[in-house]
Amino acid sequence: MLLLVAWALPRADVTGVEAQADRAALGRRSIAYDGVADRCRIVDGDLRTEAVALGHGFDLVTGTPPYFPRGTGVESTKPHAAPCRFELRGGVEDYLAAAAAVVAPTGAVVVCTSTLERARVTAGAAAAGLHVHAHWEIVPRTGKPPLVAIDVLAAAAGPRADHSLTVRDGAGAWTPEFRAVRVAMGMPDTPPGSTP
């Protein structure tokens, strides 16, 4: 996520927080490879405890909290995989509270979560003093229920816009809307191995 933000905002100074040392090392390697070490860095630590040390006034705070509470599925035995999917270090409420502590009064918080945790996102945002300004439901394929959601939140109340993005149509092809998102992110708009 850090490098996507750095690519989309080429003048931004970007800080990431990573709790797993090996993942942080991989991130630093990518930062160096992409030549953005002058404006990107990764802090080792847990977002819940590092938020205070980071300071205040970030214009944008992003995060992808683990999608599942512990005990709701089979946890991977791979030490880097389980914390990405299951709440070994807290859930969306913790991410929102940490984000609210560091975001600027006019800044935005963006989180990607499981649609199964909708009520927790709403409650966590309210507890952190954040208001949803935009809500996106991401549908993996036409006819399927939404799988993940993306919320844009801010400390100030304001109008809310609700959206839906379908990734694949009924035949399994990428939708024009999803292709447009990929282009906006600097990615190819055709699946790997296909010809335009």
N, C-alpha and C positions, 0 to 999 in steps of 0.2 A: 504494500500500500504506500509506503514512504516514497518509493521511486515513481509511482504513478502520480502522486501529488507533486513531486519535484518536476516531473515532465510537464504536467498540466499548468503549473505555476512556475515558469522558468526564472522568476526573480525572487521566489520565496526562499526563506531560510527555514529548513525543515529538520525537526527533531523527532526521532522515533524512540519508543521505550520497548524493550524486549526482555522478558523474564528468563528465557532460555539462552545460556551463554553460546551454545553452538549455533543457534539461529541468529543471534546478534553478530557472530563472527561472519556468517554467510552474508548477512546484510551489509556489513562493512566492506566485504570483498566486492559486492555488487556496486556499492557507492564508489569505490576506488576505480573499478572497471569502467563505470559510466562517466568518470571524470567530474563528479559533483561533490567531492569531499570538502570543497571550500564553502558549501552551503547546506550540507546534509550530515547528520550524525545520528548515532544510535547510543542511547543510554541503557546500560545494563540495569535491570531491576523490574520490579512489579509496579504497574501503573498505579495501583492503589496506594502505594507508599511513596512513589517517586513524584507524584503530582505536586506535592508541596515544594519539593526541591527544584522542580522545573521553573517555578515562578508563575506569574500571572500575565494575562494579556495576549494569549494566542488568538490569532484571527480565525483559525480553523483547527479543530480537534477531530480526528477521525479514529475509528476503531471497529474491529470485528470481534465482539465478545464470543466466547465459546457458545456453540449453538444448543447444547443439551445439559440439563442438570444431571448431577451424578446419580447413578442408579436407574437411568432411563434408557440405557443401552449398553452394549458391550464396549468397554474401553480398550483401546489398543495397548499392547504391551510395549510399543515403541515409545520411549520417553519423550520424544518431540511431538508425537501425534496426539496422545491423550489430552494434554492441556489445550490443544487447539480446538478440540471438539467438545470436551466436557469441562464443567466448571470446577476445576481443581484450584483455581485462584479467584473465585468469585464469578458472578454473572453480570448481566447487563446493568443491574442496579449499581454495581460497583463501578463499572465503566462510566456510567452517566454521572455519578457523584464525583468521580475523579475529573472528568471532563469539565463539569460545571465549576470546579475549583480553579481551573486554569484558563478557561476561555475568556476572551475580552468581552466587555458588556455588549458590544455590537458584533461579536464574533458568532460563528456557527459551530455546532457539533453534528457530525454525521456518523451514524452507526448502521452497520449491516447486521441483521439478526434473523433468527428463525421466526417464521410466521406463527409457529406454535407458542412463542413467548410474547405474543402481542400484548396481553394484559400486563405482563411484567414490564414491558417497555413503557407503557402508559403510566403505570404506577411509579416506576423508577424515575421517569422524566419529571413527574409532578413532585416527587420527594426531593429531587435535585434542583427544583425551581426552573426547569426548562420547559419550553413550549414547542410542540411540533408545528413546523411551518410547511413541510412537505413530507408526504409519505408515498413511497413507491412499493408496490407489490410486484415481485418478479415471478412470472409464471414460466416454468421450464418448457412447457409444450402446450399448444392449444388443447383445451379440454381437461387439462390437469389443474389442480388447485395451486395457488401461490406457494412457493417453497421458502423464499427468503424475502425480507423487507429491508428497505433503506429509508431511514428517517433523517431529516434535516431539522435540527432543533436550535433554539436560541433562548437566551435569558429573557428577552423582551417578548411579550405576547404579540401576535400578529395574525394575519389571515393564514389559512391552511389550504394547501392544494393536495389532492389525492390523485395518484397516477397508477398505471399498470404497464408493465413491459413484458411481452411474451417473447421468449428466446427462440423457440422453434414452432413452426406451423404444424398442422396436422400430418403433413408428409415427412416431417423431421428436418425440413430446411430452415436455416436461419431466417428470421423475419426481417423485413426492411428496417424496422425500428431498431432491432438488435444490431444489425449491420452498421447503422448510423452511429450507435453508441461506440462500437469498436473503432470506427473511423475517427470519432471525436477523441478517442483515447490514444490515437496514433497506432492502432493495430490493423492488420489486414482484415478486409471485410468478407473474406471467403475462408471456409474451413481449411485446415491443413490438408494438403494432398489434393485439393480440388483446383480446377482451373477457372479463372474468372469468366 
